């Protein structure tokens, strides 16, 4: 971490919809982080129309720096991130998904080590799925491997490295960034920052884990969401601005698929078939521009 701020203050923000059990765990993980390099101001939990009794968590974190905000109206993740930005006043706001797992007790510390507080910074951590436990998760895992190979190329845009599940924003950024009411907030934060001349950096040591969809239906919906991202950003920025960020050569894709076919042919074949079906669906305009998208219950 750069020495322009010796011990930066941090607010952790988590938008959540029906994540009661995950919230109980992730809050405890955050409070157990080694905070020698930063000061935790608060954890802001915004319940986005939850109906699972999330309110009951309030009594479990009395006298802890946890600020619960409840709203019966579902507005979506981008709107809740904007709300967290308005409520925060720390040197850094760290946005986490509610259903992730912090890999160790230095995740937040590692995330902010990359920041030079003399400039405007967005820093992304690294996500890694848990090992698959069923066939559907095996298909998803094959897809993760393919994209890890694709994005390891030097010519591939860093937009594919931004992790929506764990990002940090310095005050100069989060007080001047407003997420539109569309999906794909991870890609938006990258394009918006680059066009503003802000620094976007990555720290693979800020590692989180997550569960892959355990049903084919959820996996299909997830891929609709992911592959809709370029069209979503076309609406926000215009295709002339957004499309170059998503360019990936066909050769790089084919190479990655061939490598994964050799390592895991069955799951890779099923992944390619599903992606083909998703792309056919997108031709009929099934992309999800709404930030209040379907919740993937099998990843919880």
Secondary structure as the mmCIF struct_conf table of DSSP 4:
data_model
#
loop_
_struct_conf.conf_type_id
_struct_conf.id
_struct_conf.beg_label_comp_id
_struct_conf.beg_label_asym_id
_struct_conf.beg_label_seq_id
_struct_conf.end_label_comp_id
_struct_conf.end_label_asym_id
_struct_conf.end_label_seq_id
TURN_TY1_P TURN_TY1_P1 UNK A 3 UNK A 4
BEND BEND1 UNK A 5 UNK A 7
STRN STRN1 UNK A 8 UNK A 16
BEND BEND2 UNK A 17 UNK A 18
HELX_RH_AL_P HELX_RH_AL_P1 UNK A 20 UNK A 31
TURN_TY1_P TURN_TY1_P2 UNK A 32 UNK A 32
BEND BEND3 UNK A 33 UNK A 33
TURN_TY1_P TURN_TY1_P3 UNK A 36 UNK A 37
STRN STRN2 UNK A 38 UNK A 48
BEND BEND4 UNK A 49 UNK A 49
BEND BEND5 UNK A 52 UNK A 52
HELX_RH_3T_P HELX_RH_3T_P1 UNK A 54 UNK A 61
TURN_TY1_P TURN_TY1_P4 UNK A 62 UNK A 63
BEND BEND6 UNK A 64 UNK A 65
STRN STRN3 UNK A 66 UNK A 71
BEND BEND7 UNK A 72 UNK A 73
HELX_RH_AL_P HELX_RH_AL_P2 UNK A 77 UNK A 87
BEND BEND8 UNK A 90 UNK A 91
STRN STRN4 UNK A 92 UNK A 96
TURN_TY1_P TURN_TY1_P5 UNK A 98 UNK A 99
STRN STRN5 UNK A 101 UNK A 102
BEND BEND9 UNK A 103 UNK A 104
TURN_TY1_P TURN_TY1_P6 UNK A 105 UNK A 106
HELX_RH_AL_P HELX_RH_AL_P3 UNK A 107 UNK A 113
TURN_TY1_P TURN_TY1_P7 UNK A 114 UNK A 114
TURN_TY1_P TURN_TY1_P8 UNK A 117 UNK A 118
BEND BEND10 UNK A 119 UNK A 119
STRN STRN6 UNK A 121 UNK A 129
HELX_LH_PP_P HELX_LH_PP_P1 UNK A 130 UNK A 132
BEND BEND11 UNK A 134 UNK A 134
HELX_RH_AL_P HELX_RH_AL_P4 UNK A 135 UNK A 151
TURN_TY1_P TURN_TY1_P9 UNK A 152 UNK A 152
BEND BEND12 UNK A 153 UNK A 153
TURN_TY1_P TURN_TY1_P10 UNK A 154 UNK A 155
BEND BEND13 UNK A 156 UNK A 156
HELX_RH_3T_P HELX_RH_3T_P2 UNK A 158 UNK A 161
TURN_TY1_P TURN_TY1_P11 UNK A 164 UNK A 165
STRN STRN7 UNK A 166 UNK A 170
HELX_RH_AL_P HELX_RH_AL_P5 UNK A 171 UNK A 174
TURN_TY1_P TURN_TY1_P12 UNK A 175 UNK A 175
BEND BEND14 UNK A 176 UNK A 176
BEND BEND15 UNK A 181 UNK A 183
HELX_RH_AL_P HELX_RH_AL_P6 UNK A 185 UNK A 196
TURN_TY1_P TURN_TY1_P13 UNK A 197 UNK A 197
STRN STRN8 UNK A 199 UNK A 210
HELX_LH_PP_P HELX_LH_PP_P2 UNK A 211 UNK A 213
BEND BEND16 UNK A 214 UNK A 215
HELX_RH_AL_P HELX_RH_AL_P7 UNK A 216 UNK A 227
TURN_TY1_P TURN_TY1_P14 UNK A 228 UNK A 228
HELX_RH_AL_P HELX_RH_AL_P8 UNK A 229 UNK A 237
HELX_RH_AL_P HELX_RH_AL_P9 UNK A 239 UNK A 242
HELX_RH_3T_P HELX_RH_3T_P3 UNK A 243 UNK A 246
HELX_RH_AL_P HELX_RH_AL_P10 UNK A 250 UNK A 263
HELX_RH_AL_P HELX_RH_AL_P11 UNK A 265 UNK A 283
TURN_TY1_P TURN_TY1_P15 UNK A 284 UNK A 285
BEND BEND17 UNK A 291 UNK A 292
HELX_RH_3T_P HELX_RH_3T_P4 UNK A 297 UNK A 299
#
